[in-house]
Amino acid sequence: MIRPHEPTARSKEAMDPTLDDAQRAYQESLRQFFQSKWPESSVRASMEARTEEETRVWRQLAQQLGVAGLTLPEEVGGSGSTQIEAMLVLEEMGRALYGGPYLATVVLAANALMLSGDGAAGKEYLPAIVAGELTATLAFAGNGRDRSNAPTPTARRTAGGWVVAGTAHRVIDGASADRILVEADTDEGRSLFVLESEDGLVRRQVETMDQTRRLARLEMTDVPARLLCAAGEAAGVLDRVRALACLALAAEAVGGAARCVQETVAYAKVRHQFGRPIGSFQAVKHRCAEMQVRLETATAAVRHGARVAVDGSEDLALLASVVKVHAAESYFRTAADTIQLFGGIGFTWEHFAHLHFKRAKATELMFGSPRDHRRAIANTVLAVRG
């Protein structure tokens, strides 16, 4: 596992004062990795079908840069870093439009396994996740924010053990993950299971607007499962994992928005109309400035969210909703402005802008829409004041 210790200067980009030298160096090494190993051609190839390159890149990320075990303890092969470093990984993945196993396997499944308190399951699965040899995902009930919009899978105990039945929708990497964790209701309440067999399980990949990230519908008919976290404890585990997932999406959004701003400003300097660069026109200057302001505020929000995830100084679920709404909406507006400022070429399939536009809209809706999160924020604030 290689982690650089000396900072590398970024050309034409101001240093982030919220990061220390080691964190800047690690982020720079990640950026260089994606630039060389995951260019836009790789993104487009993966949109058509899963490729061997995806598997190779993921294993390199896990084994050479240590991303899979970044926040996991040393006992399972991890490096014991914090959510701050994890957010840097996600920012660079968002910048590169990387849709590999990190979000599902690490942010969802690995965190759920760690928080579940099932030490045996952790020892069984986490070392393989750290090594990049096992992928996993977590199927939330509903859309990950509102359980009322879709039936929740159920679990019951039989003579041979637990079985899970029902349908899970929009499961990240659900068609390909080696292990699937499922939120399911028992007679006692919300619980967390890991499916132990393919018997009775049907995986259906679904078409999505954002082709850079694969989603699936899981149809389960009495699938043998192992109880990881029983009712009474599972709700807290699932709520924290969902909050971390919202912060992860927000970090990806920051990275994607940064790429849009970088490319748009560079284009405004070289594209000429009426004998001068379009960046010299006040309307374009103002639009670019607004994009940068949104980027900086979203970045600050994500970094603050990561620190709260570490020190627990605030309500993480509430903060994650605030951060996710702001970062995702900022990304979407910035991606739309990118298309506008590039003009005709920005609307073409060959241009990168539409890829970020679609990713941004999908990010807004994943794990709860802005409306869902604003409702949750309002309910929390009103409950506190009441």
Helices and strands as residue ranges (DSSP letters): H 21-37, H 40-48, H 52-64, G 74-76, H 83-96, I 102-110, H 111-116, H 119-130, E 136-139, G 147-149, E 154-158, E 161-172, E 179-186, E 189-195, E 201-206, E 215-229, H 234-270, E 272-273, E 276-277, G 278-280, H 282-311, H 316-342, G 343-347, H 353-365, H 370-385
